Amino acid sequence: MIITGHRGALGSEPENTLRSFRRAVADGCDEIELDLRVTSDDHLVVMHDATVDRTTNGTGAVEDLTFEELRSLDAGLGEVVPTWAETVEAVSVRFQAEVKAARAVPLLVESLQADPALAARTLVTSSHADILLTVRQAMPTAETGLIFGRTSDVADVLALTKAAQAGTALCGIAGLTVEAVEKLHKEGFAVTAWPVPDAETYAQAVALAVDGITTDHPNHLPTR
């Protein structure tokens, strides 16, 4: 089972920073989940929210700030907001790269097309099917995954994942059943469950036979 650190080690370090990503790897993660947005001057950066208000000492929308302005902010414990390129250089494990803004698609695709090894270790994700379809059109070989919240209807998950032309369904563990996972697997989809905050939920994910889990707290999971 693939263990993915949500925004790195969100429960221990400032999210979506190189410090957080390195901590997640040190805590045993096989993969790092991160979020991509674009500055006003077209730099592909790692940031979850549309604004910098919650996670830095600054204010304003990411898309309205220049890279220099964004870079001047403290993202926690003296960390700066990293670029996608810096993150790729710093982290050697796989990525779940969640596209938060449509403007990020061409920049991300360009980086993956330029580096086949990076493409091979990147799952492009989104909760928006149209973003994944844009990625698929631009790069037919890209690995993509559609993100769901509570998994209440496997038929909907199947239909929507197929419509997005994605290979992975990233399912909220609430409501996810063994039967649903089996059905998704039978249709050829990989299944990731989230969030998995502790050993008890991890055991639940193992029982569900999912392919991977996403956690804020990799240090709280059993040692494999």
Legacy VTK file of the C-alpha trace (Angstrom):
# vtk DataFile Version 3.0
C-alpha trace
ASCII
DATASET POLYDATA
POINTS 224 float
0.000 0.000 0.000
1.299 3.436 -0.980
1.488 5.923 1.900
1.020 9.517 0.762
1.866 12.506 2.935
-0.864 15.148 2.646
0.847 18.451 1.831
3.884 16.687 3.216
3.588 15.992 6.923
0.781 18.475 7.537
0.265 17.404 11.127
3.879 18.085 12.071
5.281 20.787 9.792
4.140 23.877 7.847
2.110 22.463 4.970
3.337 22.452 1.371
6.885 23.430 2.264
10.120 21.631 1.538
10.491 21.091 5.275
7.119 19.348 5.355
7.920 17.209 2.319
11.260 16.099 3.738
9.614 15.256 7.060
7.016 13.119 5.295
9.735 11.159 3.517
11.625 10.746 6.786
8.405 9.490 8.400
8.100 6.759 5.785
5.905 8.180 3.021
6.212 6.674 -0.446
4.589 9.682 -2.066
3.966 13.382 -1.441
0.649 15.135 -2.088
0.886 18.824 -2.941
-1.169 21.585 -4.557
-0.301 23.721 -7.558
-1.201 27.324 -8.338
0.284 30.041 -10.531
1.539 33.514 -9.632
0.628 36.622 -11.603
3.914 36.304 -13.533
3.407 32.629 -14.393
5.485 30.777 -11.806
4.162 27.332 -10.880
4.127 27.250 -7.081
2.995 24.945 -4.300
0.041 26.404 -2.406
-3.291 24.922 -1.360
-5.500 27.964 -0.815
-6.423 30.564 -3.406
-5.002 33.163 -0.996
-1.856 33.221 1.102
-3.661 34.467 4.211
-3.969 31.183 6.127
-0.537 29.666 5.561
1.789 32.673 5.388
2.292 36.029 7.064
0.968 37.794 3.976
-2.396 38.534 2.411
-3.847 38.377 -1.074
-4.618 35.950 -3.862
-1.792 33.840 -5.220
-2.786 34.699 -8.789
-2.484 38.415 -7.998
1.001 38.217 -6.456
4.283 38.179 -8.339
6.710 35.387 -7.556
8.995 37.882 -5.844
6.129 39.039 -3.624
5.126 35.471 -2.816
8.705 34.496 -2.124
9.109 37.264 0.450
6.481 35.664 2.703
7.076 33.352 5.649
5.240 30.069 5.052
5.948 28.886 8.602
9.123 28.388 10.642
11.024 30.513 8.158
10.058 28.384 5.168
9.223 29.963 1.817
6.549 28.936 -0.665
8.369 26.496 -2.970
8.090 26.195 -6.707
7.161 22.929 -8.382
10.655 22.790 -9.901
12.332 23.194 -6.501
10.130 20.503 -5.012
10.911 18.069 -7.804
14.607 18.684 -7.222
14.356 18.263 -3.454
12.103 15.192 -3.244
12.867 11.848 -4.873
9.637 9.968 -4.115
6.408 9.961 -6.122
4.023 12.920 -6.271
0.311 13.465 -6.184
0.158 16.863 -7.842
-3.280 18.380 -7.295
-4.100 21.102 -9.801
-5.906 23.884 -7.961
-6.008 26.385 -10.822
-6.575 25.695 -14.516
-3.671 28.029 -15.363
-1.349 25.458 -13.809
-2.162 22.780 -16.390
0.067 23.901 -19.291
2.988 24.646 -16.967
2.692 21.273 -15.264
2.281 19.400 -18.542
5.322 21.168 -19.971
7.431 20.033 -17.018
6.222 16.435 -17.305
6.761 16.281 -21.056
10.292 17.625 -20.628
11.160 14.987 -18.004
9.818 11.456 -18.617
11.242 10.277 -15.288
9.252 12.959 -13.484
6.118 12.062 -15.445
6.574 8.447 -14.379
6.479 9.444 -10.714
3.644 11.978 -10.887
-0.074 11.360 -10.502
-1.941 14.505 -11.572
-5.087 14.907 -9.483
-8.074 17.212 -9.225
-11.617 17.249 -7.932
-12.627 18.798 -11.267
-13.054 16.464 -14.229
-12.588 19.278 -16.739
-9.071 19.939 -15.442
-8.143 16.264 -15.796
-9.599 16.126 -19.291
-7.484 19.134 -20.232
-4.416 17.341 -18.902
-5.383 14.196 -20.805
-5.835 16.125 -24.046
-2.465 17.829 -23.681
-0.644 14.706 -22.498
-2.425 11.436 -23.292
0.097 9.378 -21.314
-0.300 11.306 -18.048
-1.412 9.408 -14.949
-4.464 11.139 -13.510
-6.808 10.724 -10.557
-10.197 12.186 -9.646
-10.733 13.269 -6.026
-13.984 12.505 -4.176
-15.246 13.342 -0.707
-17.422 10.891 1.201
-17.873 7.748 -0.900
-21.608 7.135 -0.780
-22.343 5.742 -4.245
-19.796 3.609 -6.070
-21.812 3.868 -9.303
-21.277 7.638 -9.263
-17.571 7.215 -8.511
-17.238 4.806 -11.420
-19.147 6.986 -13.849
-17.353 10.183 -12.917
-13.889 8.608 -12.941
-14.558 7.134 -16.379
-15.891 10.459 -17.647
-12.722 12.200 -16.403
-10.612 9.561 -18.200
-8.733 9.058 -14.941
-7.029 5.899 -13.776
-7.325 6.466 -10.035
-10.276 7.257 -7.784
-9.165 9.122 -4.654
-12.035 8.372 -2.301
-13.020 9.752 1.060
-12.723 6.800 3.415
-16.066 7.677 5.043
-18.592 5.436 3.349
-16.020 3.427 1.405
-16.717 -0.314 1.452
-14.885 -3.475 0.485
-17.510 -4.052 -2.200
-16.950 -0.583 -3.669
-13.179 -1.083 -3.792
-13.636 -4.486 -5.412
-15.933 -3.005 -8.044
-13.521 -0.180 -8.823
-10.650 -2.652 -9.078
-12.703 -4.891 -11.356
-13.217 -1.903 -13.669
-9.459 -1.312 -13.736
-9.166 1.664 -11.390
-6.668 2.158 -8.585
-8.215 3.351 -5.311
-6.766 5.688 -2.710
-8.503 6.376 0.620
-8.300 9.600 2.637
-7.929 10.921 5.256
-6.149 8.304 7.338
-5.041 10.072 10.544
-4.220 7.181 12.851
-3.459 3.483 13.243
-7.116 2.536 13.646
-8.117 4.167 10.361
-5.043 2.691 8.714
-6.229 -0.773 9.746
-9.609 0.054 8.207
-7.884 1.016 4.947
-5.915 -2.236 4.938
-9.157 -4.175 5.398
-10.675 -2.279 2.461
-7.756 -3.447 0.287
-7.153 -0.002 -1.202
-4.007 0.691 -3.192
-2.948 3.678 -1.137
-3.867 6.088 1.635
-3.319 9.788 2.258
-2.452 11.034 5.734
-1.657 14.252 7.591
0.171 12.206 10.218
2.550 9.633 8.730
4.294 9.475 12.096
1.095 8.115 13.678
0.827 5.126 11.352
2.219 1.652 12.071
5.782 1.016 11.010
5.724 -1.150 7.909
LINES 1 225
224 0 1 2 3 4 5 6 7 8 9 10 11 12 13 14 15 16 17 18 19 20 21 22 23 24 25 26 27 28 29 30 31 32 33 34 35 36 37 38 39 40 41 42 43 44 45 46 47 48 49 50 51 52 53 54 55 56 57 58 59 60 61 62 63 64 65 66 67 68 69 70 71 72 73 74 75 76 77 78 79 80 81 82 83 84 85 86 87 88 89 90 91 92 93 94 95 96 97 98 99 100 101 102 103 104 105 106 107 108 109 110 111 112 113 114 115 116 117 118 119 120 121 122 123 124 125 126 127 128 129 130 131 132 133 134 135 136 137 138 139 140 141 142 143 144 145 146 147 148 149 150 151 152 153 154 155 156 157 158 159 160 161 162 163 164 165 166 167 168 169 170 171 172 173 174 175 176 177 178 179 180 181 182 183 184 185 186 187 188 189 190 191 192 193 194 195 196 197 198 199 200 201 202 203 204 205 206 207 208 209 210 211 212 213 214 215 216 217 218 219 220 221 222 223
